Amino acid sequence: MTRRGDTGEKLFERISARIDSYESDMIALQFGLTAIPALAPENGGNGEYQKARYLVEQLKGMGFLTIRTFDAPDDRVAYKCRPNVIVTIPGTNRGRTVWIITHTDIVPPGERALWDHDPYKGYVKDGKVFGRGTEDNQQDLVASIFAARAFLEEGVKPAFSVGLAFVADEETSSSKGLVYLLGMKKKLFKKDDIIVVPDFGNEEGSMIEVAEKSLLWLRVRTVGAQCHASRPALGRNAFAAASHFITKLRDLYRIFDRVDPLYTPPTSTFEPTKKDANVPNINTIPGDDVFYLDCRILPDCDLVQVMSRMRAMADEVEESFDVSIDIVPVQTVEAPPPTDVNAPVVKALARAVREVYGVDALPGGIGGGTVAVPLREKGYQAAVWSRLGGMAHQPNENCFISNMIGNAKVFAHVFLGRT
């Protein structure tokens, strides 16, 4: 229990020392989570059910008493649901909660040949934990658990109540995860809660993300006519037309060229990414070709205007190549109002990062894609922060053990409500 005469500094020293003692337990939990792939059905998986079940059992074993699961229905997976796990600890002031929101789902490993070991078998090397999901998002999922566990085992009551949310479906749309939770009749979050989303950061931990660009994902299908490659005049090369369209799209950088230094990068971006297979053999000209665009657009740029410019470019290519081009949105997210740079969550994180890492963390903006967006759309002042190694979604994904421990201390500092 809290000892009489303990100052805020002494309490934080006790909590920090306790977190240091958890290193081997943190690594063990990382291994356990990594061994249970939690892939969305869009990525060929069966959801987060098994991983969430394992997580709940681990939390019970650590002494967490209030654990709730909110299952989002999903007929595409074997268990017909996508679980969202919520853990709470009462604080001195129960009218406000400090939330750490992490996600349990992961992305596929990609090409296995690029991995040195089985991506679902965690191991430690050079002060890092390796395996798919170890950084995105298990590093901070684990850190949040052990930050809270330290309070339980030290008998220290946090300044405000603590909430840990382990949500599903972040890697695809969040519709079965945080969006589902935000849509429930009984609200989990309050507008004056302190909400931290540790799903983006940099190697120094020097950025507190308060704003995101609009997100526009597009599927572009070009239809021409298939023919033998030795007689191209008999067909209409959809691949060639699509390639020409891609080069024309580079003009969007010139047309929508505003710069805002709050964001990294400071401009809108328009990048072709995924491409579907067309013909299986070399000597056939494809009559059907599909590629995708990932656009991250500064908030004051009109998405309708962007789409209109793209359509005009597509019309030109259609006329030149005698093809048809369909541009279909896969995902569209209008940038919500940013979190106030003077919001309590921003100030609390800045204080904590300074004390733990000796770094001045400043507010900034990114290209988008975190679960802070649906929170901000609902008027919650959420901040995104983490100290990361930048290995998310990469082969041989890993996280620094020192970041896992250090970030747990940052969360603990915020739980203590130190000024």
Secondary structure, DSSP 8 states (H G I E B T S, - for coil): ---TT--HHHHHHHHHHHHHTTHHHHHHHHHHHHTS----GGGT---SHHHHHHHHHHHHHTT--EEEEEEEE-TTSTTSEEEEEEEEE--SEEEEEEEEEEE--------GGG-SS-TTS-EEETTEEESTTTTTTHHHHHHHHHHHHHHHHHT---SEEEEEEEES-TTTTSTTTHHHHHTSSS-S--TTSEEEE-S--BSS--EEEEEE-EEEEEEEEEE-B-EETT-GGGSB-HHHHHHHHHHHHTTHHHHS----TTEESSS-EEEEEEE----SSTTEE-SEEEEEEEEEE-TTS-HHHHHHHHHHHHHHHHHHHT-EEEEEEEEEE-------TTSHHHHHHHHHHHHHH----EEEEES--STHHHHHHTT--EEE--B--S-TTSTT-EEEHHHHHHHHHHHHHHHHT--
